[in-house]
Amino acid sequence: MLKIAVKAADSKHAEDILALDVREISLLADYFVICSANSERQINAIIDEVLEQEEKNGVEVKRIEGKDGAAWVLIDLGDVIVHVFSNNERAFYNLEKLWADAPLVDISQWVVA
């Protein structure tokens, strides 16, 4: 799930993709994927690709929040939660700081440099 989400977001040119391992500090999920985009259109493209690729691989999408506003969209895949932000929203909410105790997952082999 994690690898699929990261690769799907990257394929639609998501910016500053990172994955946090929250298994030891959260009951919500095992991993958070956080990324951002420059426009509502790009946010929607990233969301659509993540959904398509996860569903193609048999992953059940539990819930999608915020798609109408498209400034912060959350995709709940169960063990993985994907956060897609506009650049301004990402800076404002700063989830990276909020979950600073969570170790980063090395996703370098899944993204195009």
HELIX and SHEET records of a PDB file:
HELIX    1   1 LEU A    2  SER A   11  1                                  10    
HELIX    2   2 GLU A   40  LYS A   56  1                                  17    
HELIX    3   3 ASN A   87  TYR A   93  1                                   7    
HELIX    4   4 LEU A   95  LEU A   98  1                                   4    
HELIX    5   5 SER A  108  TRP A  110  5                                   3    
SHEET    1   A 5 GLU A  15  ASP A  21  0                                        
SHEET    2   A 5 TYR A  31  ALA A  37 -1                                        
SHEET    3   A 5 VAL A  80  SER A  86  1                                        
SHEET    4   A 5 TRP A  72  ASP A  76 -1                                        
SHEET    5   A 5 ARG A  63  GLU A  65 -1                                        
END                                                                             
